[in-house]
Amino acid sequence: MDFHPQKCSVLRVTRATSNLIPSEYILKGIKLSIDKTTKYLGVDFDSDFSWRHHYDRVTKKANNMLGFLRFGSAFHFVLDIE
């Protein structure tokens, strides 16, 4: 399996807010970025295992689709009336 360092990042999973051990991760000579959240197979993972970011993203996507359907149906009914 071949890894691409540009697509990789580090996600530290902990509930600790202090005393984190500073460390660097290097893959194929490239330093990996340390992220607070990451998306894997459509699921957002947070560094403290909070699902807040995932819920927000999914809710926003659903609300956008609902707004699109409402707009489309309202526009469709207006055309039928005329």
N, C-alpha and C positions, 0 to 999 in steps of 0.2 A: 504494500500500500504506500502510495506516495503522498506526502503531506505538503501543502502549500502554505508557507509561513505567512503570506499576505492575508490568507483567509482564516488563520488561527488566532486565538486570543486566550488569555488566562482568566478564569473565573474562580476567585477564592470564595469558598462557601464556608461561612462562619457567622455566628451570632455575636462574636466579640467585636467591640467597637474600638478597642485600643490594644496595645501590645502585639500588633501584627509584626511578624518577622519580615523585614524587607528582603526581597529576593528578586532575581531576574530569571526569566526563562528564555532560552535561546534555542531556536530551531533552524538548522542549516545556516548558522551564522547570522540570523536576523533575530533581534530582540522582539519578543511577543508583547503586545499591549495588554494591560490589565484592565478588564472591564467590570462594571457593576452588574450589568445584565447582558444576556446573550440569547439568541434565538436558535433553537435546535429542533428540527422537524416540526416547525410550526408552533412550538411551545416556548414561551419566554421564561428563562430561568434567571432568578435574582440571586445576588451574593448572600442574602440572608434568608433564602427560601420563602420569600414573600411572593404571592401570586398577583400582587397589585398591578404590576406592569402588564402582565398577561391579560388580566381582566379588563384593564383600560383599553388595550389594543383591540381585543375581541369585541368589546362593547362599542367602541368607536366604529369599527368596521360594520357591525350589525346596524347601528343607527344610520350610517351612511347609506346602506342598502335599503333600509326602510324609507328614508327620505327620498331616495331615487324611485322606489316603487310608488310612493304617494304622489310624487310629482308626475311620474309617467301616467298613473291612473287618472289623476285630475286632468291632465292634458288630453288624454284619450277621451274622457267623458265630454270635455268641452267640444272636441271635434265631432262627436256623435250628435250633440244637440244641434249644432249648426247644420 
